[in-house]
Amino acid sequence: MPVFLSRSAPLGLALAAALVLAPAAASAEPAAPPPPSLGLTRESAEEFVDQRVPELLERHGAPGVVVSVVGDGAPLASAAHGTADLSTGTPLDPEVHGIPTASVAKSFTAVAVLQLAERGEVDLHEDVNTYLPEDLRVPDTHEGQPVTLHHLLTHSPGFDERTEMDDPEDAGSQRGLTEFLRDNTPDRVFPPGRFTAYSNYGTGLAGFVVQEVSGVPFEEYVERNVFAPLGMDGTRFGQLHEETDLVTGHRPDGSPVPYPHIPLVPAGAAVTTDDDMARFMLALLGGGELDGERVLGPDWTGAMLDRQFEVHPDTTAMGYGAYEHRRGTPRTVGHGGDLDGLHTGYLVVPEIDAGVFVAVNGDDAGPDAGDNPFHDLRFAVLNAFADTFAPAGDDGTGGERTDAADTGAYTGSYVTTRRSTSGSARIVTLFDNVTVRDAGDGSLRVRGAIMPEEHWLPVGNDVFETADGGERLAFVVEDGRAVAVYLEANPTSGYDRVPVWGSAGVHLGAVAVSLLLLLSGAVQLRRPGGAVRTAAAVSAGLTALACLTGVGLVVYAVTDLNRLQEWLLSGSAALSLPLGLAVPLTLVTAGFAVTAWVRGWWGPVRRVHYSLLPVAALAVVAVGAQYGLVWPFA
């Protein structure tokens, strides 16, 4: 998922990232108490931010990092290291440079919604359409199963992905919250409460409810009722490209990234400071109160951080505008955020009254940089904090490893629940998918873009873990068969089962065979003979070229995720135009194939070969259409 999308989607897209917190390594030993931790004091917190964090920055190679730590009801330490803007060499200074929150802002929006619920102005379990004007109401796709604010705050309404952004340089194209919500009503892919599927639209809709019910513009409501009472003077919702003195986001090559116009303001368009995030974490740890000012009652604050939606009892779960960072005790809860070239996250540990916030203004480029978004500098800092001050013990949900009774119940193909049902954004499912195979010894082989390991061992209750016990997969099983699988690192989205013919592996195999056939046709027909037969050869050649160009551009985009993200968010036809042109060319080539049989062109073998060319092109186009890659239907 990016974008303020989660990076749990195809490594940069919705792989613009989860806005998800990756777990620290959890113990695999049963019923063990939490191991000893380094006591969190002002001195140990300062040592962490001044020594450990710079070490991680050097290894990951990001431009800069800001971190703040709280504990025992007070700020303990904060620091900034590195550069705010590589092009100027300006040192990163949190007193000068504002920090875009990305999806950390969802926690602010959740507090606003819970305030209304606490006052009885909304019911979290009432049909959300009760609070919406007619032109913004959620369609009744699943009769008798309305979407509620509870679903919106836990990413479980079942919406398809809608995260378009606007060009910051084109004022005419920039949409407001109401306009975007009205014109981009998402499809309801799943019944509400079925699975989690990360939804920026859902949080945007929840923010609109705040505006509609309170009668105050969303940004103004949160300023008055959340930020001002907590003394968060440097925090506000608004468009990032209109702000000055923000840190600059950077790609791995060091190039700067302009901030987009974000229509779904409540989902990620906010600016903060390290000191303000410290105050926000202290309020959450203080039961909704800070310095005598209360923004939320203790019960409602507890509800925000509690397990409000779980897909499996033995893995991480969703709170309201927050989610668990890992399994085990002590519990760590928070939220992450991603924009192109900027990554943020916070977590609080209520049991030890502690919290940490981190912001990184660039993608990793050092020796520890990798393709998995769960391993970036932001997560490295969060995990290091948890491992140092709140190492995880077992919560009793795992037990000893066992033999899986029937691994066949889990094997198959799964695609991300966070997916679009229209447009070129459907390409996300082409590489954000998981394949599960029986390893032959009671364990599983699992492959996927963000899978940390391939080999997974059973621990019972449809849960598997890595050999070191550091990560878990939990399967949702119905009637003896898995229907979905979730990686413990990301409770905000999972993977639901698809039939064999719907798997990316089958689609890619079909495309590979078809392209080979099209290439062979281009070679065989280079000496056609006669004007009409020459036209037939040219038609076949152009059809092959269109298909090869279309597939080639997809391959190029996958190898340059920033380019892919740019094309998808801008609505570019670069990915869909070649296969769009292949459609009429395929029809013309098919016409020539019929003519070849009627008029007896060439020998039988060559006629069969030529006839297979439009079939092969049709297969490529059909697969492209599955992923929204055929213009103008994309």
Secondary structure, DSSP 8 states (H G I E B T S, - for coil): --TTS-TTSSSS----------------STT----------HHHHHHIIIIIHHHHHHHHT-SEEEEEEEETTEEEEEEEEEEEETTTTEE--TTT-BEE-GGGHHHHHHHHHHHHHHTTSS-TTSBGGGGS-GGG-----STT---BHHHHHTT-S-B------B-TT-GGG---HHHHHHH----B-S-TTS--B--HHHHHHHHHHHHHHHSS-HHHHHIIIIIHHHT-TT-EES-GGG-SSB--EE-TTS-EE---B-S-HHHH-EEE-HHHHHHHHHHHHTTSEETTEESS-HHHHHHHHS--B-S-TTS--B-SS-EESSSSBS--EEEEEEETTEEEEEEEEGGGTEEEEEEESS---STT--S-GGGSHHHHHHHHHHHHHS--B--SS--S----S-GGGT-EEEEESS--SSSGGGGHHHHSEEEEEE-SSS-EEEEETT-S-SEEEEEETTEEE-TTS--EEEEEEETTEEEEEEETT-TTB-EEEE-GGGSHHHHHHHHHHHHHHHHHHHHHTSS--SHHHHHHHHHHHHHHHHHHHHHHHHHHHHH-HHHHHHHHHHT-STTTHHHHHHHHHHHHHHHHHHHHHHHT-S-HHHHHHHHHHHHHHHHHHHHHHHTT-STTT-
